[in-house]
Amino acid sequence: MTDLAKIPVTIVTGFLGAGKTTLIKHLLANPGGKRLAVLVNEFGTLGVDGEILRGCADENCPEEAILELANGCICCTVADEFIPTMEKLLSLEKKPDHILIETSGLALPKPLLKAFDWPAIRSRVTVDGVVAMADAEIVSAGQFAPEQGRNGNEHDTPLSEVFGDQMACADLILLSKADLAGEEKLAVAREVVTKALPRPVPMLPVTDGVIEARILLGLEAAAEDDVEARPSHHDGQEAHEHDDFATIVVDLPEQESAAPLLAALESLGREQKILRVKGHVAIAGKPMRLLVQAVGARVRSQFDKPWGAAPRATRLVVIAERHDLNAKKIRAALGG
């Protein structure tokens, strides 16, 4: 790549728990011969996804090429945080061939897309494509459907607005968790997503983020020049607010075993309408951390790495719509 060539950027968007980090982790392990850099954004102060991705660092994407913006939404921090962080990636001694940006699950991709018109970076990067991920099982269950009013008219909810904006901005949509959804639910999810689109967009099913880099990297969409074709519920608004959503961090003692906590998380997702839980758990007698991730009542866990010299601390971030986030009840349900 010559110094005059723009570095391509892929924006990976999608709602909480759709599988964005899993996808990028797969790309880091299978970069198709490209040197990658990553910018990851999380909603809340506890940066779990960035730590997961830094654990994948290698010669194709060293740790200094994986940067994180936490405690905020990337689409709301363009001037103060996004542009300076992009400039750090662009000033790396070994310039990346391709940059991946993982937005938070509550981010709107269109304001971020507009940021690529800023003079500081416009001449140096181009948005190769916006890849939106949609959890096929969750979508088919109707989580992002508009609500029916008493008069029979539909009206958008905070969930349907964010989901719709993410899909409408996409150049490619990945229907994730295809193995959990099965063919019937995949078909339903495809129909739901299609209704949210202002224009035809290709869709592909994926499981565990496994897809060839050549399919995602090299779309050549130059999406920053095509912003107006990507309508948003928030067009014309000066700012994108997140007042509808909230997050808390729950600190817990070391657990005697994982099973009771995992069962409590499953109940929490079902009974208190929790959208997302993620974090690490210390299990007595286990030298490795237990990585826990939950989407609603669907809970997954795995031991990911030794604690080493790090404090054996159990910390979970919990995200929900603000009216569903009762910190006292959540901590009591988890034994905190």
Contacts in CASP RR format, 6 or more apart in sequence:
PFRMAT RR
TARGET T0000
AUTHOR 0000-0000-0000
METHOD contacts of the structure
MODEL  1
MTDLAKIPVTIVTGFLGAGKTTLIKHLLANPGGKRLAVLVNEFGTLGVDG
EILRGCADENCPEEAILELANGCICCTVADEFIPTMEKLLSLEKKPDHIL
IETSGLALPKPLLKAFDWPAIRSRVTVDGVVAMADAEIVSAGQFAPEQGR
NGNEHDTPLSEVFGDQMACADLILLSKADLAGEEKLAVAREVVTKALPRP
VPMLPVTDGVIEARILLGLEAAAEDDVEARPSHHDGQEAHEHDDFATIVV
DLPEQESAAPLLAALESLGREQKILRVKGHVAIAGKPMRLLVQAVGARVR
SQFDKPWGAAPRATRLVVIAERHDLNAKKIRAALGG
1 7 0 8 1.000
1 95 0 8 1.000
1 97 0 8 1.000
6 123 0 8 1.000
6 124 0 8 1.000
6 125 0 8 1.000
6 126 0 8 1.000
7 90 0 8 1.000
7 95 0 8 1.000
7 96 0 8 1.000
7 97 0 8 1.000
7 98 0 8 1.000
7 99 0 8 1.000
7 124 0 8 1.000
7 125 0 8 1.000
7 126 0 8 1.000
8 97 0 8 1.000
8 98 0 8 1.000
8 99 0 8 1.000
8 125 0 8 1.000
8 126 0 8 1.000
8 127 0 8 1.000
8 128 0 8 1.000
8 217 0 8 1.000
8 218 0 8 1.000
8 220 0 8 1.000
9 98 0 8 1.000
9 99 0 8 1.000
9 100 0 8 1.000
9 101 0 8 1.000
9 116 0 8 1.000
9 125 0 8 1.000
9 126 0 8 1.000
9 127 0 8 1.000
9 128 0 8 1.000
9 129 0 8 1.000
10 98 0 8 1.000
10 99 0 8 1.000
10 100 0 8 1.000
10 101 0 8 1.000
10 127 0 8 1.000
10 128 0 8 1.000
10 129 0 8 1.000
10 130 0 8 1.000
10 131 0 8 1.000
10 216 0 8 1.000
10 217 0 8 1.000
10 219 0 8 1.000
11 101 0 8 1.000
11 103 0 8 1.000
11 109 0 8 1.000
11 112 0 8 1.000
11 113 0 8 1.000
11 127 0 8 1.000
11 129 0 8 1.000
11 130 0 8 1.000
11 131 0 8 1.000
11 223 0 8 1.000
12 20 0 8 1.000
12 23 0 8 1.000
12 24 0 8 1.000
12 100 0 8 1.000
12 101 0 8 1.000
12 102 0 8 1.000
12 103 0 8 1.000
12 131 0 8 1.000
12 133 0 8 1.000
13 20 0 8 1.000
13 103 0 8 1.000
13 105 0 8 1.000
13 107 0 8 1.000
13 109 0 8 1.000
13 130 0 8 1.000
13 131 0 8 1.000
13 132 0 8 1.000
13 133 0 8 1.000
13 166 0 8 1.000
13 169 0 8 1.000
13 170 0 8 1.000
14 20 0 8 1.000
14 103 0 8 1.000
14 105 0 8 1.000
14 132 0 8 1.000
14 133 0 8 1.000
14 134 0 8 1.000
14 163 0 8 1.000
14 166 0 8 1.000
15 105 0 8 1.000
15 106 0 8 1.000
15 134 0 8 1.000
15 135 0 8 1.000
15 138 0 8 1.000
15 144 0 8 1.000
15 159 0 8 1.000
15 162 0 8 1.000
15 163 0 8 1.000
15 166 0 8 1.000
16 43 0 8 1.000
16 105 0 8 1.000
16 106 0 8 1.000
16 275 0 8 1.000
16 276 0 8 1.000
16 295 0 8 1.000
16 319 0 8 1.000
17 105 0 8 1.000
17 135 0 8 1.000
17 276 0 8 1.000
17 293 0 8 1.000
17 295 0 8 1.000
18 105 0 8 1.000
18 133 0 8 1.000
18 134 0 8 1.000
18 135 0 8 1.000
18 138 0 8 1.000
18 176 0 8 1.000
19 133 0 8 1.000
19 135 0 8 1.000
19 176 0 8 1.000
19 177 0 8 1.000
19 209 0 8 1.000
20 49 0 8 1.000
20 102 0 8 1.000
20 103 0 8 1.000
20 105 0 8 1.000
20 133 0 8 1.000
21 40 0 8 1.000
21 49 0 8 1.000
21 50 0 8 1.000
21 52 0 8 1.000
21 53 0 8 1.000
21 102 0 8 1.000
22 176 0 8 1.000
22 208 0 8 1.000
22 209 0 8 1.000
23 131 0 8 1.000
23 133 0 8 1.000
23 174 0 8 1.000
23 176 0 8 1.000
23 206 0 8 1.000
23 209 0 8 1.000
23 211 0 8 1.000
24 38 0 8 1.000
24 40 0 8 1.000
24 53 0 8 1.000
24 100 0 8 1.000
24 102 0 8 1.000
25 52 0 8 1.000
25 53 0 8 1.000
25 56 0 8 1.000
25 209 0 8 1.000
26 208 0 8 1.000
26 209 0 8 1.000
26 210 0 8 1.000
26 211 0 8 1.000
27 36 0 8 1.000
27 100 0 8 1.000
27 213 0 8 1.000
27 216 0 8 1.000
27 217 0 8 1.000
28 36 0 8 1.000
28 38 0 8 1.000
28 53 0 8 1.000
28 56 0 8 1.000
28 57 0 8 1.000
28 58 0 8 1.000
28 60 0 8 1.000
28 61 0 8 1.000
29 56 0 8 1.000
30 212 0 8 1.000
30 213 0 8 1.000
31 60 0 8 1.000
31 61 0 8 1.000
31 98 0 8 1.000
31 213 0 8 1.000
32 212 0 8 1.000
32 213 0 8 1.000
32 214 0 8 1.000
32 217 0 8 1.000
33 60 0 8 1.000
33 97 0 8 1.000
33 213 0 8 1.000
34 60 0 8 1.000
34 96 0 8 1.000
34 97 0 8 1.000
34 98 0 8 1.000
34 213 0 8 1.000
34 217 0 8 1.000
35 60 0 8 1.000
35 61 0 8 1.000
35 94 0 8 1.000
35 95 0 8 1.000
35 96 0 8 1.000
35 97 0 8 1.000
35 98 0 8 1.000
36 60 0 8 1.000
36 61 0 8 1.000
36 65 0 8 1.000
36 96 0 8 1.000
36 97 0 8 1.000
36 98 0 8 1.000
36 99 0 8 1.000
36 100 0 8 1.000
37 61 0 8 1.000
37 65 0 8 1.000
37 66 0 8 1.000
37 67 0 8 1.000
37 89 0 8 1.000
37 92 0 8 1.000
37 96 0 8 1.000
37 98 0 8 1.000
37 99 0 8 1.000
37 100 0 8 1.000
38 53 0 8 1.000
38 61 0 8 1.000
38 65 0 8 1.000
38 66 0 8 1.000
38 67 0 8 1.000
38 99 0 8 1.000
38 100 0 8 1.000
38 101 0 8 1.000
38 102 0 8 1.000
39 67 0 8 1.000
39 68 0 8 1.000
39 69 0 8 1.000
39 74 0 8 1.000
39 85 0 8 1.000
39 86 0 8 1.000
39 89 0 8 1.000
39 99 0 8 1.000
39 100 0 8 1.000
39 101 0 8 1.000
39 102 0 8 1.000
40 49 0 8 1.000
40 50 0 8 1.000
40 53 0 8 1.000
40 66 0 8 1.000
40 67 0 8 1.000
40 68 0 8 1.000
40 69 0 8 1.000
40 101 0 8 1.000
40 102 0 8 1.000
41 68 0 8 1.000
41 69 0 8 1.000
41 70 0 8 1.000
41 72 0 8 1.000
41 73 0 8 1.000
41 74 0 8 1.000
41 101 0 8 1.000
41 102 0 8 1.000
41 103 0 8 1.000
41 104 0 8 1.000
41 107 0 8 1.000
42 48 0 8 1.000
42 49 0 8 1.000
42 50 0 8 1.000
42 68 0 8 1.000
42 69 0 8 1.000
42 70 0 8 1.000
42 71 0 8 1.000
42 72 0 8 1.000
42 104 0 8 1.000
43 72 0 8 1.000
43 73 0 8 1.000
43 104 0 8 1.000
43 105 0 8 1.000
43 106 0 8 1.000
43 107 0 8 1.000
43 242 0 8 1.000
43 245 0 8 1.000
43 247 0 8 1.000
43 319 0 8 1.000
44 70 0 8 1.000
44 71 0 8 1.000
44 72 0 8 1.000
44 247 0 8 1.000
44 317 0 8 1.000
44 319 0 8 1.000
45 70 0 8 1.000
45 71 0 8 1.000
45 247 0 8 1.000
45 249 0 8 1.000
45 317 0 8 1.000
46 70 0 8 1.000
46 249 0 8 1.000
46 279 0 8 1.000
46 315 0 8 1.000
46 316 0 8 1.000
46 317 0 8 1.000
47 68 0 8 1.000
47 70 0 8 1.000
47 317 0 8 1.000
48 278 0 8 1.000
48 279 0 8 1.000
48 280 0 8 1.000
48 291 0 8 1.000
48 317 0 8 1.000
49 68 0 8 1.000
49 102 0 8 1.000
49 278 0 8 1.000
50 66 0 8 1.000
50 68 0 8 1.000
52 291 0 8 1.000
52 304 0 8 1.000
53 66 0 8 1.000
53 102 0 8 1.000
54 63 0 8 1.000
54 66 0 8 1.000
55 63 0 8 1.000
55 305 0 8 1.000
57 63 0 8 1.000
57 65 0 8 1.000
57 66 0 8 1.000
61 96 0 8 1.000
62 94 0 8 1.000
64 92 0 8 1.000
65 89 0 8 1.000
65 92 0 8 1.000
65 96 0 8 1.000
67 85 0 8 1.000
67 88 0 8 1.000
67 89 0 8 1.000
69 77 0 8 1.000
69 81 0 8 1.000
69 82 0 8 1.000
69 85 0 8 1.000
72 104 0 8 1.000
73 103 0 8 1.000
73 104 0 8 1.000
73 106 0 8 1.000
73 107 0 8 1.000
73 240 0 8 1.000
73 242 0 8 1.000
74 81 0 8 1.000
74 82 0 8 1.000
74 101 0 8 1.000
74 103 0 8 1.000
74 104 0 8 1.000
74 107 0 8 1.000
74 112 0 8 1.000
75 103 0 8 1.000
75 107 0 8 1.000
75 108 0 8 1.000
75 109 0 8 1.000
75 110 0 8 1.000
75 111 0 8 1.000
75 112 0 8 1.000
75 240 0 8 1.000
76 111 0 8 1.000
76 239 0 8 1.000
76 240 0 8 1.000
76 242 0 8 1.000
78 111 0 8 1.000
78 112 0 8 1.000
78 115 0 8 1.000
78 118 0 8 1.000
82 112 0 8 1.000
82 115 0 8 1.000
83 115 0 8 1.000
83 118 0 8 1.000
83 120 0 8 1.000
83 121 0 8 1.000
86 99 0 8 1.000
86 120 0 8 1.000
86 121 0 8 1.000
86 125 0 8 1.000
87 120 0 8 1.000
87 121 0 8 1.000
89 96 0 8 1.000
89 99 0 8 1.000
90 121 0 8 1.000
90 124 0 8 1.000
90 125 0 8 1.000
98 128 0 8 1.000
98 217 0 8 1.000
99 125 0 8 1.000
101 112 0 8 1.000
103 109 0 8 1.000
103 112 0 8 1.000
105 162 0 8 1.000
106 162 0 8 1.000
106 242 0 8 1.000
106 245 0 8 1.000
106 319 0 8 1.000
108 162 0 8 1.000
108 165 0 8 1.000
108 166 0 8 1.000
108 169 0 8 1.000
108 232 0 8 1.000
108 234 0 8 1.000
108 240 0 8 1.000
109 130 0 8 1.000
109 132 0 8 1.000
109 165 0 8 1.000
109 166 0 8 1.000
109 169 0 8 1.000
109 170 0 8 1.000
109 230 0 8 1.000
110 165 0 8 1.000
110 169 0 8 1.000
110 227 0 8 1.000
110 230 0 8 1.000
110 232 0 8 1.000
110 234 0 8 1.000
110 235 0 8 1.000
111 234 0 8 1.000
111 240 0 8 1.000
113 127 0 8 1.000
113 130 0 8 1.000
113 169 0 8 1.000
113 223 0 8 1.000
113 224 0 8 1.000
113 227 0 8 1.000
113 230 0 8 1.000
114 224 0 8 1.000
114 227 0 8 1.000
115 121 0 8 1.000
116 122 0 8 1.000
116 125 0 8 1.000
116 126 0 8 1.000
116 127 0 8 1.000
116 223 0 8 1.000
116 224 0 8 1.000
117 224 0 8 1.000
122 224 0 8 1.000
126 222 0 8 1.000
126 224 0 8 1.000
127 221 0 8 1.000
127 222 0 8 1.000
127 223 0 8 1.000
127 224 0 8 1.000
128 217 0 8 1.000
128 218 0 8 1.000
128 219 0 8 1.000
128 220 0 8 1.000
128 221 0 8 1.000
128 222 0 8 1.000
128 223 0 8 1.000
129 171 0 8 1.000
129 172 0 8 1.000
129 218 0 8 1.000
129 219 0 8 1.000
129 221 0 8 1.000
129 223 0 8 1.000
130 169 0 8 1.000
130 170 0 8 1.000
130 171 0 8 1.000
130 172 0 8 1.000
130 221 0 8 1.000
130 223 0 8 1.000
130 230 0 8 1.000
131 170 0 8 1.000
131 171 0 8 1.000
131 172 0 8 1.000
131 173 0 8 1.000
131 174 0 8 1.000
131 216 0 8 1.000
132 166 0 8 1.000
132 167 0 8 1.000
132 169 0 8 1.000
132 170 0 8 1.000
132 172 0 8 1.000
132 173 0 8 1.000
132 174 0 8 1.000
133 173 0 8 1.000
133 174 0 8 1.000
133 176 0 8 1.000
134 163 0 8 1.000
134 167 0 8 1.000
134 173 0 8 1.000
134 174 0 8 1.000
134 175 0 8 1.000
134 176 0 8 1.000
134 189 0 8 1.000
134 193 0 8 1.000
135 176 0 8 1.000
135 177 0 8 1.000
135 295 0 8 1.000
136 175 0 8 1.000
136 176 0 8 1.000
136 177 0 8 1.000
136 178 0 8 1.000
136 180 0 8 1.000
136 181 0 8 1.000
136 182 0 8 1.000
136 185 0 8 1.000
136 186 0 8 1.000
136 189 0 8 1.000
136 205 0 8 1.000
137 177 0 8 1.000
137 180 0 8 1.000
137 181 0 8 1.000
137 185 0 8 1.000
137 189 0 8 1.000
137 298 0 8 1.000
138 144 0 8 1.000
138 177 0 8 1.000
138 295 0 8 1.000
139 163 0 8 1.000
139 175 0 8 1.000
139 188 0 8 1.000
139 189 0 8 1.000
139 192 0 8 1.000
139 193 0 8 1.000
140 181 0 8 1.000
140 185 0 8 1.000
140 186 0 8 1.000
140 188 0 8 1.000
140 189 0 8 1.000
140 192 0 8 1.000
142 192 0 8 1.000
143 159 0 8 1.000
144 159 0 8 1.000
144 160 0 8 1.000
144 163 0 8 1.000
144 164 0 8 1.000
144 192 0 8 1.000
144 196 0 8 1.000
145 160 0 8 1.000
145 192 0 8 1.000
146 154 0 8 1.000
146 155 0 8 1.000
146 156 0 8 1.000
146 157 0 8 1.000
146 160 0 8 1.000
147 154 0 8 1.000
147 155 0 8 1.000
147 156 0 8 1.000
147 157 0 8 1.000
148 154 0 8 1.000
149 155 0 8 1.000
156 233 0 8 1.000
158 244 0 8 1.000
158 245 0 8 1.000
158 321 0 8 1.000
159 321 0 8 1.000
161 233 0 8 1.000
161 234 0 8 1.000
163 196 0 8 1.000
164 196 0 8 1.000
164 233 0 8 1.000
165 232 0 8 1.000
165 233 0 8 1.000
165 234 0 8 1.000
167 173 0 8 1.000
167 193 0 8 1.000
167 196 0 8 1.000
167 197 0 8 1.000
167 201 0 8 1.000
168 196 0 8 1.000
168 197 0 8 1.000
168 198 0 8 1.000
168 230 0 8 1.000
168 231 0 8 1.000
168 232 0 8 1.000
169 223 0 8 1.000
169 230 0 8 1.000
169 232 0 8 1.000
170 201 0 8 1.000
171 201 0 8 1.000
171 219 0 8 1.000
171 221 0 8 1.000
171 223 0 8 1.000
172 201 0 8 1.000
172 202 0 8 1.000
172 203 0 8 1.000
172 204 0 8 1.000
172 216 0 8 1.000
172 219 0 8 1.000
173 193 0 8 1.000
173 201 0 8 1.000
173 202 0 8 1.000
173 203 0 8 1.000
173 204 0 8 1.000
174 203 0 8 1.000
174 204 0 8 1.000
174 205 0 8 1.000
174 206 0 8 1.000
174 209 0 8 1.000
174 211 0 8 1.000
175 181 0 8 1.000
175 186 0 8 1.000
175 189 0 8 1.000
175 190 0 8 1.000
175 193 0 8 1.000
175 203 0 8 1.000
175 204 0 8 1.000
175 205 0 8 1.000
175 206 0 8 1.000
176 206 0 8 1.000
176 207 0 8 1.000
176 209 0 8 1.000
177 207 0 8 1.000
178 186 0 8 1.000
178 205 0 8 1.000
178 206 0 8 1.000
178 207 0 8 1.000
179 207 0 8 1.000
179 208 0 8 1.000
180 298 0 8 1.000
181 189 0 8 1.000
181 205 0 8 1.000
186 205 0 8 1.000
190 203 0 8 1.000
193 203 0 8 1.000
194 203 0 8 1.000
198 229 0 8 1.000
198 230 0 8 1.000
198 231 0 8 1.000
199 229 0 8 1.000
204 211 0 8 1.000
204 215 0 8 1.000
223 230 0 8 1.000
234 240 0 8 1.000
243 322 0 8 1.000
244 321 0 8 1.000
244 322 0 8 1.000
245 275 0 8 1.000
245 319 0 8 1.000
245 320 0 8 1.000
245 321 0 8 1.000
245 322 0 8 1.000
246 319 0 8 1.000
246 320 0 8 1.000
246 321 0 8 1.000
246 322 0 8 1.000
246 325 0 8 1.000
247 317 0 8 1.000
247 318 0 8 1.000
247 319 0 8 1.000
247 325 0 8 1.000
248 317 0 8 1.000
248 318 0 8 1.000
248 325 0 8 1.000
248 327 0 8 1.000
248 330 0 8 1.000
249 315 0 8 1.000
249 316 0 8 1.000
249 317 0 8 1.000
249 318 0 8 1.000
250 315 0 8 1.000
250 316 0 8 1.000
250 317 0 8 1.000
250 318 0 8 1.000
250 330 0 8 1.000
250 331 0 8 1.000
250 334 0 8 1.000
250 336 0 8 1.000
251 313 0 8 1.000
251 314 0 8 1.000
251 315 0 8 1.000
251 336 0 8 1.000
252 261 0 8 1.000
252 281 0 8 1.000
252 314 0 8 1.000
252 315 0 8 1.000
252 316 0 8 1.000
252 334 0 8 1.000
252 335 0 8 1.000
252 336 0 8 1.000
253 314 0 8 1.000
253 336 0 8 1.000
254 282 0 8 1.000
254 283 0 8 1.000
254 284 0 8 1.000
254 312 0 8 1.000
254 314 0 8 1.000
255 261 0 8 1.000
255 281 0 8 1.000
255 282 0 8 1.000
255 283 0 8 1.000
255 284 0 8 1.000
255 314 0 8 1.000
256 283 0 8 1.000
256 284 0 8 1.000
257 283 0 8 1.000
257 284 0 8 1.000
258 281 0 8 1.000
258 283 0 8 1.000
258 290 0 8 1.000
258 301 0 8 1.000
261 281 0 8 1.000
261 292 0 8 1.000
261 334 0 8 1.000
262 292 0 8 1.000
262 299 0 8 1.000
262 301 0 8 1.000
264 333 0 8 1.000
264 334 0 8 1.000
264 335 0 8 1.000
265 277 0 8 1.000
265 292 0 8 1.000
265 294 0 8 1.000
265 299 0 8 1.000
265 334 0 8 1.000
266 294 0 8 1.000
266 297 0 8 1.000
266 298 0 8 1.000
266 299 0 8 1.000
267 297 0 8 1.000
267 333 0 8 1.000
268 274 0 8 1.000
268 277 0 8 1.000
268 294 0 8 1.000
268 318 0 8 1.000
268 330 0 8 1.000
268 333 0 8 1.000
268 334 0 8 1.000
269 277 0 8 1.000
269 294 0 8 1.000
269 296 0 8 1.000
269 297 0 8 1.000
270 296 0 8 1.000
270 297 0 8 1.000
272 320 0 8 1.000
272 324 0 8 1.000
272 326 0 8 1.000
272 329 0 8 1.000
272 330 0 8 1.000
272 333 0 8 1.000
273 296 0 8 1.000
273 320 0 8 1.000
273 321 0 8 1.000
273 324 0 8 1.000
274 294 0 8 1.000
274 296 0 8 1.000
274 318 0 8 1.000
274 319 0 8 1.000
274 320 0 8 1.000
274 324 0 8 1.000
274 325 0 8 1.000
274 330 0 8 1.000
275 295 0 8 1.000
275 296 0 8 1.000
275 319 0 8 1.000
275 320 0 8 1.000
275 321 0 8 1.000
276 294 0 8 1.000
276 295 0 8 1.000
276 296 0 8 1.000
276 317 0 8 1.000
276 318 0 8 1.000
276 319 0 8 1.000
276 320 0 8 1.000
277 292 0 8 1.000
277 293 0 8 1.000
277 294 0 8 1.000
277 296 0 8 1.000
277 299 0 8 1.000
277 316 0 8 1.000
277 317 0 8 1.000
277 318 0 8 1.000
277 319 0 8 1.000
278 291 0 8 1.000
278 292 0 8 1.000
278 293 0 8 1.000
278 294 0 8 1.000
278 316 0 8 1.000
278 317 0 8 1.000
279 291 0 8 1.000
279 292 0 8 1.000
279 293 0 8 1.000
279 315 0 8 1.000
279 316 0 8 1.000
279 317 0 8 1.000
280 289 0 8 1.000
280 290 0 8 1.000
280 291 0 8 1.000
280 292 0 8 1.000
280 304 0 8 1.000
280 313 0 8 1.000
280 314 0 8 1.000
280 315 0 8 1.000
281 289 0 8 1.000
281 290 0 8 1.000
281 292 0 8 1.000
281 301 0 8 1.000
281 314 0 8 1.000
281 316 0 8 1.000
282 289 0 8 1.000
282 290 0 8 1.000
282 307 0 8 1.000
282 312 0 8 1.000
282 313 0 8 1.000
282 314 0 8 1.000
283 290 0 8 1.000
286 303 0 8 1.000
287 306 0 8 1.000
287 307 0 8 1.000
287 308 0 8 1.000
288 303 0 8 1.000
288 304 0 8 1.000
288 305 0 8 1.000
288 306 0 8 1.000
288 307 0 8 1.000
289 303 0 8 1.000
289 304 0 8 1.000
289 305 0 8 1.000
289 306 0 8 1.000
289 307 0 8 1.000
290 301 0 8 1.000
290 302 0 8 1.000
290 303 0 8 1.000
290 304 0 8 1.000
291 301 0 8 1.000
291 302 0 8 1.000
291 303 0 8 1.000
291 304 0 8 1.000
292 299 0 8 1.000
292 300 0 8 1.000
292 301 0 8 1.000
292 316 0 8 1.000
293 299 0 8 1.000
293 300 0 8 1.000
293 301 0 8 1.000
294 300 0 8 1.000
316 334 0 8 1.000
318 325 0 8 1.000
318 330 0 8 1.000
319 325 0 8 1.000
END
